[in-house]
Amino acid sequence: MNIISEFKNERNGFNSMIKVYGSKECPDCIACEYNFEKYGIEYELLEISNLGNLKSFLRYRDNDPAFDFIRGSGSIGIPACVKENGMVFLDWKQYLRNKGYEPYNVRLGSNSCSMDGNNC
C-alpha cells in the first residue's frame, strides 16, 4: 500500500491493521491495547515473549530509524506499532491524537519496564 492509497483509506474510515509488538506485562503496551480497543483501531498484538515475534521485533529495533533514540537508552522500545505499509511508529498516543482521539490514561501498579524506570 502506498502513501496515497493509505491516505484515501484513512479518509474513508478504513483502518488498516496495525501490528503491535509488545508484552502483556508492559504497562505502556497495556495502555496502548486498551486505547486501540476503546477507539476501534484494528490491531494485532504480537507478544514478544514468543521467540518468533521477538526475532521479528528485534529486526525492526536494530534497523529502523524509528528506534534511533531507543538504542542504548535502557528502554525496550515497546509498544512498537507497524502499519501495513511497513511504517513503524512508537508514539501511539500521538497516532490517536492525529485521528482525533484523546488517549485515555490507564493507571497500573507498575510504572515502567525499562532499566531506568522511564517508559518501556
KOLKOL-205748 format. One record per residue (C-alpha): residue number from 0; x, y, z. Coordinates in steps of 0.2 Angstrom, whole numbers. Last residue first. Example, Ala and Ser with C-alpha at 12.3 -4.5 7.8 and 13.67 -1.06 7.14 Angstrom:
BEGIN
+------+-------+-------+-------+
| resi |     u |     v |     w |
+------+-------+-------+-------+
|    1 |    68 |    -5 |    36 |
|    0 |    62 |   -22 |    39 |
+------+-------+-------+-------+
***
This chain:
BEGIN
+------+-------+-------+-------+
| resi |     u |     v |     w |
+------+-------+-------+-------+
|  119 |    46 |     4 |   140 |
|  118 |    44 |    21 |   148 |
|  117 |    55 |    28 |   162 |
|  116 |    61 |    17 |   176 |
|  115 |    80 |    17 |   171 |
|  114 |    80 |    -1 |   166 |
|  113 |    64 |     0 |   157 |
|  112 |    48 |    -9 |   161 |
|  111 |    39 |     6 |   168 |
|  110 |    26 |    12 |   180 |
|  109 |    20 |    -4 |   188 |
|  108 |     4 |    -4 |   198 |
|  107 |    -7 |     2 |   183 |
|  106 |   -16 |    18 |   179 |
|  105 |   -23 |    19 |   161 |
|  104 |   -23 |    36 |   154 |
|  103 |   -35 |    38 |   140 |
|  102 |   -28 |    44 |   123 |
|  101 |   -39 |    58 |   116 |
|  100 |   -45 |    54 |    98 |
|   99 |   -45 |    65 |    83 |
|   98 |   -35 |    53 |    72 |
|   97 |   -19 |    63 |    74 |
|   96 |   -22 |    62 |    93 |
|   95 |   -23 |    43 |    91 |
|   94 |    -6 |    42 |    82 |
|   93 |     1 |    54 |    95 |
|   92 |    -4 |    42 |   109 |
|   91 |     4 |    28 |    99 |
|   90 |    21 |    36 |    99 |
|   89 |    32 |    21 |    94 |
|   88 |    29 |    22 |    75 |
|   87 |    35 |    10 |    61 |
|   86 |    30 |    11 |    43 |
|   85 |    29 |    -6 |    35 |
|   84 |    14 |    -2 |    23 |
|   83 |     3 |   -12 |    34 |
|   82 |     7 |    -1 |    49 |
|   81 |    20 |    -6 |    62 |
|   80 |    17 |    -1 |    80 |
|   79 |    31 |    -4 |    93 |
|   78 |    24 |    -5 |   111 |
|   77 |    38 |    -6 |   116 |
|   76 |    55 |     1 |   113 |
|   75 |    65 |    -9 |   126 |
|   74 |    72 |     5 |   135 |
|   73 |    89 |     6 |   143 |
|   72 |    94 |    21 |   132 |
|   71 |   107 |    12 |   121 |
|   70 |    95 |    10 |   106 |
|   69 |    79 |    20 |   110 |
|   68 |    83 |    36 |   101 |
|   67 |    87 |    28 |    84 |
|   66 |    71 |    16 |    86 |
|   65 |    61 |    25 |    72 |
|   64 |    76 |    24 |    61 |
|   63 |    73 |     5 |    58 |
|   62 |    87 |    -7 |    59 |
|   61 |    90 |   -15 |    76 |
|   60 |    73 |   -12 |    83 |
|   59 |    64 |   -18 |    67 |
|   58 |    74 |   -34 |    66 |
|   57 |    72 |   -36 |    85 |
|   56 |    53 |   -36 |    83 |
|   55 |    54 |   -50 |    71 |
|   54 |    65 |   -60 |    82 |
|   53 |    54 |   -57 |    97 |
|   52 |    39 |   -62 |    87 |
|   51 |    47 |   -79 |    83 |
|   50 |    53 |   -81 |   101 |
|   49 |    36 |   -78 |   108 |
|   48 |    38 |   -67 |   124 |
|   47 |    37 |   -53 |   111 |
|   46 |    18 |   -54 |   111 |
|   45 |    12 |   -49 |    94 |
|   44 |    -4 |   -39 |    97 |
|   43 |   -14 |   -37 |    82 |
|   42 |   -23 |   -21 |    78 |
|   41 |   -38 |   -13 |    71 |
|   40 |   -42 |     3 |    80 |
|   39 |   -59 |     3 |    87 |
|   38 |   -57 |    18 |    99 |
|   37 |   -58 |     9 |   115 |
|   36 |   -49 |    -7 |   108 |
|   35 |   -34 |     4 |   102 |
|   34 |   -35 |    13 |   119 |
|   33 |   -34 |    -3 |   129 |
|   32 |   -20 |   -10 |   118 |
|   31 |   -10 |     6 |   120 |
|   30 |   -12 |     6 |   139 |
|   29 |    -7 |   -12 |   141 |
|   28 |     8 |    -9 |   130 |
|   27 |    13 |     5 |   141 |
|   26 |    11 |    -5 |   157 |
|   25 |    22 |   -19 |   150 |
|   24 |    17 |   -37 |   156 |
|   23 |     5 |   -41 |   142 |
|   22 |    20 |   -38 |   131 |
|   21 |    23 |   -28 |   115 |
|   20 |    24 |   -28 |    96 |
|   19 |     9 |   -20 |    89 |
|   18 |     4 |   -25 |    71 |
|   17 |    -8 |   -12 |    64 |
|   16 |   -22 |   -17 |    53 |
|   15 |   -28 |    -3 |    41 |
|   14 |   -42 |     7 |    47 |
|   13 |   -54 |    12 |    34 |
|   12 |   -64 |    27 |    38 |
|   11 |   -64 |    34 |    20 |
|   10 |   -51 |    47 |    25 |
|    9 |   -40 |    33 |    32 |
|    8 |   -42 |    23 |    16 |
|    7 |   -38 |    38 |     5 |
|    6 |   -22 |    42 |    15 |
|    5 |   -16 |    24 |    14 |
|    4 |   -19 |    24 |    -5 |
|    3 |    -9 |    40 |    -7 |
|    2 |     5 |    33 |     5 |
|    1 |     7 |    17 |    -4 |
|    0 |     0 |     0 |     0 |
+------+-------+-------+-------+
***
